[in-house]
C-alpha cells in the first residue's frame, strides 16, 4: 500500500536525517522531538464543495476564517453536470492533495462528497452544510421532493440535456432570505445553473457509513426543508447542530459554519 506523505513532513524528516548524521545523540534526539511536535501540529486540509446555484466564491468568508486558524483550504469549482460526473471530478481533485482531508459539501455538494469520499482514504471527516445526504441508490431529486413548496426554476436546453436555475425574482426567498437585498440580487445574477442529471443520477457510495460526519441544519431554509435535513442527518449518524439561517448559511453565518468544520477537523488529530 502506498502512503502519501505531506511535503512538509517529508522535508522535516529529511532535515532530521541530516541532523542525525552530523550531530551528537543528544542533539539528534532533541531534533526528533521537535519533528514530532511539528508533525502533531499539522492540520488537515479542508476541501469545500459548493452546490447548485452557487459557486466557490460563496465560501469566501469561511475560507478567511479557516486560514486565520491555520487550516490549508481548497474550494472546488463543482461542475454541476450530474452526480456521476461531478463525483469523478471531485475524486480526481482529491487525489492531488496529500495528507488528511476534511471534506465539506453545501446543498447538492453534500451528495457529491458522499460519493467522492469513498475513493480517497485520506478523507477523515465529512461535513454537510445544509446538505443532501443520499443513501445508496437514492437521488437528490427524490430527497428534494420531500421539501415543499417546490423551488421556482428556469430551464434552459443545452447540448447535454437541460440546465435549471432559480427564478431570479424568487432567489432571495428561496436561497438567501437572511442576507441583504443587494447581496441576494448579486447572488441571483451570478448563480450557476445545474444540469438536471444532478437530481436524477442515483447515489452509488455511502461514505458516511465509514467516515465520521457532521451536519449543520438550517432552520430557516426554503430550499431543503429543515425536517428533511434532520431526517438525512439522523440516518447518517452525523454529529448535528442547528442554526437560524437560510440555505445561504455559509454567507450569512460564516462563523457558525467555520466552527462546525473545525469541530470535525479536530476529531482527525
BELRATA-V462300 format. One record per residue. N is the residue number from 1. RES is the residue in one letter. SS is DSSP state (A for helix, B for strand, O for the rest). PHI is phi as a letter, one per 30 degrees, with the letter a starting at -180 (* if undefined). PSI is psi in radians with two decimals (none if undefined). Layout:
BEGIN
n=N res=RES ss=SS phi=PHI psi=PSI
n=N res=RES ss=SS phi=PHI psi=PSI
END
This chain:
BEGIN
n=1 res=X ss=O phi=* psi=2.27
n=2 res=X ss=O phi=d psi=2.21
n=3 res=X ss=O phi=c psi=2.14
n=4 res=X ss=O phi=d psi=2.29
n=5 res=X ss=O phi=c psi=2.16
n=6 res=X ss=O phi=e psi=2.50
n=7 res=X ss=A phi=e psi=-0.64
n=8 res=X ss=A phi=d psi=-0.67
n=9 res=X ss=A phi=d psi=-0.70
n=10 res=X ss=A phi=d psi=-0.75
n=11 res=X ss=A phi=d psi=-0.74
n=12 res=X ss=A phi=d psi=-0.73
n=13 res=X ss=A phi=d psi=-0.70
n=14 res=X ss=A phi=d psi=-0.71
n=15 res=X ss=A phi=d psi=-0.70
n=16 res=X ss=A phi=d psi=-0.67
n=17 res=X ss=A phi=d psi=-0.74
n=18 res=X ss=A phi=d psi=-0.73
n=19 res=X ss=A phi=d psi=-0.71
n=20 res=X ss=A phi=d psi=-0.49
n=21 res=X ss=A phi=d psi=-0.26
n=22 res=X ss=A phi=b psi=0.02
n=23 res=X ss=O phi=b psi=2.97
n=24 res=X ss=O phi=d psi=2.78
n=25 res=X ss=A phi=e psi=-0.67
n=26 res=X ss=A phi=d psi=-0.74
n=27 res=X ss=A phi=d psi=-0.73
n=28 res=X ss=A phi=d psi=-0.70
n=29 res=X ss=A phi=d psi=-0.70
n=30 res=X ss=A phi=d psi=-0.71
n=31 res=X ss=A phi=d psi=-0.69
n=32 res=X ss=A phi=d psi=-0.74
n=33 res=X ss=A phi=d psi=-0.66
n=34 res=X ss=A phi=d psi=-0.68
n=35 res=X ss=A phi=d psi=-0.71
n=36 res=X ss=A phi=e psi=-0.66
n=37 res=X ss=A phi=d psi=-0.71
n=38 res=X ss=A phi=d psi=-0.81
n=39 res=X ss=A phi=d psi=-0.74
n=40 res=X ss=A phi=d psi=-0.47
n=41 res=X ss=A phi=d psi=-0.19
n=42 res=X ss=O phi=d psi=2.37
n=43 res=X ss=O phi=c psi=2.63
n=44 res=X ss=O phi=d psi=2.68
n=45 res=X ss=B phi=d psi=2.33
n=46 res=X ss=B phi=c psi=2.16
n=47 res=X ss=B phi=c psi=2.13
n=48 res=X ss=B phi=c psi=2.26
n=49 res=X ss=B phi=b psi=2.00
n=50 res=X ss=O phi=d psi=2.94
n=51 res=X ss=O phi=c psi=-2.83
n=52 res=X ss=O phi=d psi=2.63
n=53 res=X ss=O phi=i psi=0.45
n=54 res=X ss=O phi=b psi=-3.13
n=55 res=X ss=O phi=b psi=3.14
n=56 res=X ss=A phi=d psi=-0.38
n=57 res=X ss=A phi=d psi=-0.28
n=58 res=X ss=A phi=d psi=-0.28
n=59 res=X ss=A phi=c psi=0.04
n=60 res=X ss=A phi=e psi=-0.88
n=61 res=X ss=A phi=d psi=-0.58
n=62 res=X ss=A phi=d psi=-0.74
n=63 res=X ss=A phi=d psi=-0.73
n=64 res=X ss=A phi=e psi=-0.76
n=65 res=X ss=A phi=d psi=-0.71
n=66 res=X ss=A phi=d psi=-0.76
n=67 res=X ss=A phi=d psi=-0.71
n=68 res=X ss=A phi=e psi=-0.57
n=69 res=X ss=O phi=c psi=0.14
n=70 res=X ss=O phi=j psi=0.25
n=71 res=X ss=O phi=c psi=2.30
n=72 res=X ss=O phi=d psi=2.44
n=73 res=X ss=B phi=b psi=2.43
n=74 res=X ss=B phi=b psi=2.37
n=75 res=X ss=B phi=c psi=1.98
n=76 res=X ss=B phi=d psi=2.44
n=77 res=X ss=O phi=d psi=1.61
n=78 res=X ss=O phi=d psi=2.16
n=79 res=X ss=O phi=d psi=-0.49
n=80 res=X ss=O phi=i psi=0.69
n=81 res=X ss=O phi=c psi=0.10
n=82 res=X ss=O phi=k psi=2.54
n=83 res=X ss=A phi=d psi=-0.68
n=84 res=X ss=A phi=d psi=-0.89
n=85 res=X ss=A phi=d psi=-0.62
n=86 res=X ss=A phi=d psi=-0.66
n=87 res=X ss=A phi=d psi=-0.78
n=88 res=X ss=A phi=d psi=-0.69
n=89 res=X ss=A phi=d psi=-0.85
n=90 res=X ss=A phi=d psi=-0.66
n=91 res=X ss=A phi=d psi=-0.74
n=92 res=X ss=A phi=d psi=-0.71
n=93 res=X ss=A phi=d psi=-0.77
n=94 res=X ss=A phi=d psi=-0.57
n=95 res=X ss=O phi=d psi=-0.25
n=96 res=X ss=O phi=c psi=-0.09
n=97 res=X ss=O phi=c psi=2.20
n=98 res=X ss=O phi=d psi=2.57
n=99 res=X ss=O phi=i psi=3.11
n=100 res=X ss=O phi=d psi=2.54
n=101 res=X ss=B phi=b psi=2.42
n=102 res=X ss=B phi=c psi=2.03
n=103 res=X ss=B phi=c psi=2.15
n=104 res=X ss=B phi=c psi=2.32
n=105 res=X ss=B phi=b psi=2.33
n=106 res=X ss=B phi=c psi=2.35
n=107 res=X ss=O phi=h psi=-2.17
n=108 res=X ss=A phi=e psi=-0.48
n=109 res=X ss=A phi=e psi=-0.45
n=110 res=X ss=A phi=d psi=-0.69
n=111 res=X ss=A phi=d psi=-0.65
n=112 res=X ss=A phi=d psi=-0.79
n=113 res=X ss=A phi=d psi=-0.54
n=114 res=X ss=A phi=e psi=-0.63
n=115 res=X ss=A phi=d psi=-0.76
n=116 res=X ss=A phi=d psi=-0.51
n=117 res=X ss=A phi=d psi=-0.46
n=118 res=X ss=A phi=d psi=-0.34
n=119 res=X ss=A phi=c psi=-0.11
n=120 res=X ss=O phi=b psi=1.92
n=121 res=X ss=O phi=d psi=-0.20
n=122 res=X ss=O phi=d psi=-0.23
n=123 res=X ss=B phi=d psi=2.00
n=124 res=X ss=B phi=c psi=-0.26
n=125 res=X ss=B phi=a psi=2.54
n=126 res=X ss=B phi=c psi=2.40
n=127 res=X ss=B phi=b psi=2.15
n=128 res=X ss=B phi=c psi=2.09
n=129 res=X ss=B phi=c psi=1.81
n=130 res=X ss=O phi=h psi=0.82
n=131 res=X ss=O phi=c psi=2.72
n=132 res=X ss=O phi=d psi=2.38
n=133 res=X ss=O phi=b psi=1.40
n=134 res=X ss=O phi=d psi=2.58
n=135 res=X ss=O phi=d psi=2.97
n=136 res=X ss=O phi=d psi=2.27
n=137 res=X ss=O phi=i psi=-0.19
n=138 res=X ss=O phi=d psi=2.62
n=139 res=X ss=B phi=c psi=2.75
n=140 res=X ss=A phi=d psi=-0.62
n=141 res=X ss=A phi=d psi=-0.68
n=142 res=X ss=A phi=d psi=-0.70
n=143 res=X ss=A phi=d psi=-0.71
n=144 res=X ss=A phi=d psi=-0.55
n=145 res=X ss=O phi=d psi=-0.32
n=146 res=X ss=O phi=d psi=-0.27
n=147 res=X ss=O phi=c psi=2.52
n=148 res=X ss=O phi=b psi=2.55
n=149 res=X ss=O phi=d psi=3.02
n=150 res=X ss=O phi=d psi=2.59
n=151 res=X ss=O phi=d psi=2.26
n=152 res=X ss=O phi=d psi=2.01
n=153 res=X ss=B phi=c psi=2.73
n=154 res=X ss=B phi=c psi=2.23
n=155 res=X ss=B phi=c psi=2.53
n=156 res=X ss=B phi=b psi=2.23
n=157 res=X ss=B phi=d psi=2.32
n=158 res=X ss=B phi=b psi=2.86
n=159 res=X ss=O phi=e psi=-0.54
n=160 res=X ss=O phi=c psi=0.61
n=161 res=X ss=B phi=k psi=-2.30
n=162 res=X ss=B phi=b psi=2.39
n=163 res=X ss=B phi=c psi=2.56
n=164 res=X ss=B phi=b psi=2.59
n=165 res=X ss=B phi=b psi=2.89
n=166 res=X ss=B phi=d psi=2.36
n=167 res=X ss=O phi=e psi=2.09
n=168 res=X ss=A phi=e psi=-0.55
n=169 res=X ss=A phi=d psi=-0.32
n=170 res=X ss=A phi=c psi=0.07
n=171 res=X ss=A phi=e psi=-0.84
n=172 res=X ss=A phi=d psi=-0.81
n=173 res=X ss=A phi=d psi=-0.54
n=174 res=X ss=A phi=d psi=-0.79
n=175 res=X ss=A phi=c psi=-0.61
n=176 res=X ss=O phi=b psi=0.92
n=177 res=X ss=O phi=d psi=-0.31
n=178 res=X ss=O phi=c psi=0.41
n=179 res=X ss=O phi=c psi=2.85
n=180 res=X ss=O phi=d psi=2.75
n=181 res=X ss=A phi=d psi=-0.71
n=182 res=X ss=A phi=d psi=-0.77
n=183 res=X ss=A phi=d psi=-0.77
n=184 res=X ss=A phi=d psi=-0.70
n=185 res=X ss=A phi=d psi=-0.68
n=186 res=X ss=A phi=d psi=-0.72
n=187 res=X ss=A phi=d psi=-0.71
n=188 res=X ss=A phi=d psi=-0.65
n=189 res=X ss=A phi=d psi=-0.56
n=190 res=X ss=A phi=c psi=0.08
n=191 res=X ss=O phi=e psi=2.49
n=192 res=X ss=O phi=c psi=2.16
n=193 res=X ss=O phi=d psi=2.73
n=194 res=X ss=B phi=c psi=2.44
n=195 res=X ss=B phi=d psi=2.50
n=196 res=X ss=O phi=d psi=-0.26
n=197 res=X ss=A phi=d psi=-0.34
n=198 res=X ss=A phi=d psi=-0.53
n=199 res=X ss=A phi=c psi=-0.20
n=200 res=X ss=A phi=c psi=-0.37
n=201 res=X ss=O phi=d psi=2.33
n=202 res=X ss=B phi=d psi=2.57
n=203 res=X ss=O phi=d psi=2.38
n=204 res=X ss=O phi=c psi=-0.69
n=205 res=X ss=O phi=c psi=2.75
n=206 res=X ss=O phi=b psi=1.29
n=207 res=X ss=A phi=d psi=-0.44
n=208 res=X ss=A phi=d psi=-0.17
n=209 res=X ss=A phi=d psi=-0.47
n=210 res=X ss=O phi=b psi=-0.20
n=211 res=X ss=O phi=c psi=2.26
n=212 res=X ss=O phi=e psi=2.47
n=213 res=X ss=B phi=b psi=2.68
n=214 res=X ss=B phi=b psi=2.60
n=215 res=X ss=B phi=b psi=2.26
n=216 res=X ss=B phi=c psi=2.03
n=217 res=X ss=B phi=c psi=2.31
n=218 res=X ss=B phi=c psi=1.95
n=219 res=X ss=O phi=d psi=-0.42
n=220 res=X ss=O phi=c psi=0.40
n=221 res=X ss=O phi=d psi=2.32
n=222 res=X ss=O phi=c psi=0.04
n=223 res=X ss=O phi=c psi=-0.79
n=224 res=X ss=O phi=b psi=1.97
n=225 res=X ss=O phi=e psi=2.41
n=226 res=X ss=A phi=e psi=-0.69
n=227 res=X ss=A phi=d psi=-0.61
n=228 res=X ss=A phi=d psi=-0.71
n=229 res=X ss=A phi=d psi=-0.73
n=230 res=X ss=A phi=d psi=-0.75
n=231 res=X ss=A phi=e psi=-0.85
n=232 res=X ss=A phi=d psi=-0.72
n=233 res=X ss=A phi=d psi=-0.73
n=234 res=X ss=A phi=d psi=-0.74
n=235 res=X ss=A phi=d psi=-0.62
n=236 res=X ss=A phi=d psi=-0.16
n=237 res=X ss=O phi=i psi=0.54
n=238 res=X ss=O phi=d psi=2.62
n=239 res=X ss=B phi=d psi=2.12
n=240 res=X ss=B phi=c psi=2.39
n=241 res=X ss=B phi=b psi=2.74
n=242 res=X ss=B phi=b psi=2.66
n=243 res=X ss=B phi=b psi=2.57
n=244 res=X ss=O phi=d psi=1.65
n=245 res=X ss=O phi=a psi=2.84
n=246 res=X ss=O phi=d psi=-3.05
n=247 res=X ss=O phi=d psi=-0.50
n=248 res=X ss=O phi=d psi=0.78
n=249 res=X ss=A phi=d psi=-0.54
n=250 res=X ss=A phi=d psi=-0.32
n=251 res=X ss=A phi=c psi=-0.74
n=252 res=X ss=A phi=d psi=-0.46
n=253 res=X ss=O phi=b psi=1.01
n=254 res=X ss=A phi=d psi=-0.54
n=255 res=X ss=A phi=d psi=-0.74
n=256 res=X ss=A phi=d psi=-0.75
n=257 res=X ss=A phi=d psi=-0.77
n=258 res=X ss=A phi=d psi=-0.73
n=259 res=X ss=A phi=d psi=-0.77
n=260 res=X ss=A phi=d psi=-0.74
n=261 res=X ss=A phi=d psi=-0.75
n=262 res=X ss=A phi=d psi=-0.53
n=263 res=X ss=A phi=d psi=-0.78
n=264 res=X ss=A phi=d psi=-0.73
n=265 res=X ss=A phi=d psi=-0.71
n=266 res=X ss=A phi=d psi=-0.48
n=267 res=X ss=O phi=d psi=-0.30
n=268 res=X ss=O phi=d psi=-0.13
n=269 res=X ss=O phi=c psi=none
END
